[in-house]
């Protein structure tokens, strides 16, 4: 599908003439389409690690799992017991899915499962919220002949990734405003699949683009939140079969986004939240190489507190509800799923926004 050229300058000029109403700034939710085009000669995004290595540019990150399963043909895929349901749905039904245990600190709980790994199995490790604490387990899985896949969808802007990984996956839509996007990177001698990849389904892509534009319009001048339902629909219907990233998304990633500024803002916001909310943070210390997805916290009475935040136009997501697809035996993961939520700390927000979130959260959580 040809997307055509998107005239950022004209669009942003039109939006600039519209008056922003006097309302609370919404914190959270999908990203609006990136509008601040840097010009045809810009190289502002080209130093991002996820754009510089051998890679496949896909419409969704979940389709990378599907593609690798078809090419590598494992009998078994090993997944962490705390994950998004879309990861499981990405693998063909004839592949056995097995879980290894993740504890309430988002660390791997024990090593016994490693002894059951067979050659040519796939083992998926997740960089939760931008943090990588699984190197030791990844090295052993690789030594046993498994394919090591690093799910870096929450760590896309980190400067380095695990050296024992054969493949690394990224999801740009979690970090910036693009209508579609998934990236599969190969390293350490692993080969990228060379099969022909079609364009994404036209109807799905146009709805994803529309949701992205509507969110951008809302951020500029308010109005109805029609983008929310449309975003949820396109997230649920995103293709699992491999499809190509659109030219529009690739252009935004390469020429529009100032990745250094995005990283600095996210890290600064995270540090501010950690300085005030250390007692409820899962990762109170921000490592030097991590650019976080968000600020994950654990609180009692999570659902009540979350609803109170909603009334203040703050929308912390839950990463992730797992009750319907992870076996009950993984008790630590289920306890975590009942108490965790993610405070947004991305580049859209400044110090004042984070202080508003801190004050409301401290009040509601009694800390």
N, C-alpha and C positions, 0 to 999 in steps of 0.2 A: 504494500500500500504506500502510495506517495503522500506524504504529509504536507508538502509545500513549505514555503517559508513563512515564519511567524514574525510580523512586524512589531518588535518589542517597543521601539521608540514611539510609534503611533499609538499603541495601546496604553503605554504608561502616560503619554500626554493626555489622552482622554480621561484616564482615571484621576489625574492630578487636578482636573477641573471640578471634581466632585467633592463635596464637603463631608468630612468624617463627623458623624454625630457624636454627641456627648454621651459616651457609654464606656463601661468597663472594658478594658482590653482582654480579649479572650486569650487564655493560656492553654495551649494544647491543641490537639486535632491535626488533621492532615496539613501538609504544606501547600500553599498556593503556588501557581506557576511562577517560576523565577522570571522577573521582568527587566531587570537592570542589565541590558545587553552592553558588553564592553567594547563592541566594535569588531570588524572582520579581522584585524591584525592582532587581536588579543591572544596571549598565551597564558591567561590567568589560571586555567585549570590544568595545564598540561603536566605540572610537576607532581600531581597526585599519584601516589604509588599504585592505586588500583587502575590507573589509566596507562601505565607505562610498561607493564609486563605482558607477556603473551596471554591473550584473553579471548573469550567469546562474549559478545554483547547481545544479551537476551532481553525479552520483554518483562520477565519476572525471574526472581531468584529461585523460586520453587521449581521452575522448569529445569534448572541446572541439575538438581538431584535426579530428576527423571531421565535426563540425558545421560548422566554418568552411569546410572543403573543399567540403561540399555546397552551402553558401550562396554562397561566393565563386567557385566553379567555375574554379580555375586549371588551366592545362595542365601546369605544372611547380611542384614544391615543392622549395626549396633547404634542405638540412639540414646541420648541422655534422657532420664526420666522426667526432666523438666524442659519443655519445649513447646513450640507452636504446633497446632494440629495440622497446619498446611505442610509441614515437613513430612509427616507420615503419609499424608494423602499424595505426595509427590512420587512415591515409589510404586512400581507395578505390584498388583495383588499377589503375584506368584513368588515374590521375594519374602522370606521370613524376616519379621521385625522383632528384634530383641532389645531390651532396655538395660542400661546400667544406672546405678543409683546416684542421684544428686542430692546433697544435703541442704539444710536450710540456709547455709552460707553460700550457696551456689558453687560448691566445690564437689569434686568426685568423692564419693563416700568411702569406697573400698576398692581393692585390687583383684579380688577373686575372679571376677568376670573375665579378666584379661586372659586367663588360662584356657578359656573356651573359644577364643578367637581362632578361626581357621584361615588358611591362606586364601587370598582373593575376597575375603569379607570386606565390606565397607564399614568403617568406623567414623562416625560424625562427632566432632567436638564443637561446642558453641562458645564463642567469646562473649559471655554474658555482659551486656551493657558496655562493652568495650574492654573488658578485663579478661586476660588469658592466664588461667591457672591450671592447665592440663598438660604441660609439656612432657612431664615424666610419663604419663599414661600414653600420650601420643607416640613417644619414642618406642615404647614396648609394643604397642599395636603394630607399628611399622616393622619392627624386628620380627614379628610373627607372620609377616607377609600380607598384612591387611593394607587396603587403600585408606589413607587418612585424609578425611575431608574436613576442612576448617570452615565452619559456618561463621563468617565474619560480618553477617548482615547487621549486627549491632556494633561493629568495630571498623567500619569502612574507612575511617580517616586515621586510623593508627598508622604510624610510620613503618612498622615492621609486623610481620606475621610469622607464625610458627615454622621453623625450618624443617620440621619433620612432616609437614603437610604436603600431600601430592597436589591437592586442589584447594582453592580458597574461593568462597562465595560472598558476594556483596549485594546489597539492596539499596540503591541510591535514593529511592522514594522515602526511606526512613530518615534521611538526612537533609534533603533539599527538595525543591518543588519541580519535579519532573512527572509527566503523566504515566510513564512506564519505565522499567529498567531492572535488569539483573545482570550481574557480571560474574563470569566463571574464569578464574585465573589458574594457570598451570605453573608449577614450579618444581625444582629438583628433578628435572628430567621427565616429568609426566607429560604426556601428549594430549593436546586438545582434540576432542572429537572433530572429524572433518566432514560429517554429513551435511547435506543441504538443509538450511533452516528457513522456514517460510516466515512471512510477515505475520504479525499478530492479527487475530480476528478484527475486522474493521469496526464492527459495532461496539465491541468491548473497548477498543482503543479510543474511539471517539467519546464514549461515555467517561472514560478515565480522564481524557483531556478536558472535557466539559467540567467535571468535578474540580479539577485543578484550577481552571480559569475562574469558576464561581467562588472558590475559596480565596483566590487573589483579589477578586472584586470585593468580597466581604471584608477582607483586611483593610482595604483602601477606603471604603465608604459605607460599611455596615449593610444592613438589609436582612433578608431572610437567609436561613441556613440550609438552603436546598442542597448545598454541596455535601452535607453530612450523609444523608441517605444514599446519595449517588456514589459517594466514596465507599460506603459499606458494601454496596452492591458490586462495585467493580473489584473490590478486594476479594470478596467471596467467589467471584466468577473469573478471576485471573487465570489465564491458561497454564495448565501444568505441563502440557506438551511444549517442547522447545519452540519459541518464536523469536524473531529478531527484535532488538531494541529499535525504536523509531529514530529517524534522523533528527527530529526535534529534541528528543531527550539527549542524544549524543552531543548535539550542538550546545545545549545548555551545560552539560557536564564539562565540555572542553573550553567553552568560550565565555560563559556567563558567570560561573560561581567563583568567588575568591575563596579557595579552600583554606588558605592560611587564616583568613579572617574568621571563617566559620569555625575552625578548630580553636582559635584563641577565645572566641566568645563562649563556646560550649565549655571549655575548660574553666574559664573564669566563673561562669555561672555555677558550675558544679562545685568549685572550691568554696564559693559563698554559701551554698546550701549545706555543704559538709561542715563548715565552721559553726553553723547554727543548729544543725540537726544530726550531729554525730551519733547521738544515742539511738537513733532509729535507722541509721544508714546501713545498708548491707556492705557497701564498700566505702568506708569513711575516708580512706586515703587514696587520692588520685595518683596513680603511677605516672612517671614521666612520659611514657609513650602512648598513653591511652587518651583517646578522644571519645567521651562517653555518648551513648545514645540518649540517656536520661539519668535521673537520680533515683535509684530504687530504694524504697524504704519498707520496713515491716512495722505494722502497728496493730494493736488490738482494736477490735471494733472497726475494722477497715471499711466495711461497707457504709456505716453511718458517717464516718469521716469523709469518705469519698463523695457521698451525696452532699455534705455540707460544702465541700469544695466546688461541686457543680453549681451550687447557688451563687457562688462568688465568681462564676465564669472561669473556673480553673478545672481542667479536665484531665486528670491523671489516668492513663490506661492501666490495665492489668496485663502484665506479661508473665504467665498466661493462665487462663482457666484450663485445667487439665483433667477434670473429674471424668469426662466422658471417654477418654481414650488411653490414659495411663493406668495400669493395674493398681489396685488399692494397696498391694504389698509395698509400694514405694511411699511409705508413710511420711518421710521427711519432705518429699516433694509436694505431697498433698497438703501438708501443714503450711508450707511456704505459699502455695497457691491461694490459701485462704486468708493470708495476711499481707501479701505484697501489693504494692502499687508503685507506679513510676511517675515521679514529679518531672514535668518537662523542664529542660534547662538549655534548650537549643538556641541558635543564633538569632532568633526573632526577638529575644528578650534581653532587657538591660538590668542593671542592678536594682532599679526601682521595682521592676516586675518581680524579681526574685525576693526582694524584701517583703512585698505584699504577700507572696505565697508563703514565706516563712512565718509571718505574723499570724496568718489565718490558720496555718497548719499547727503551730504551737498552741494556739487557743483551742482548737478542736481536739487535739491529741493530748492536751494537758501536760505539755513538756516545757 
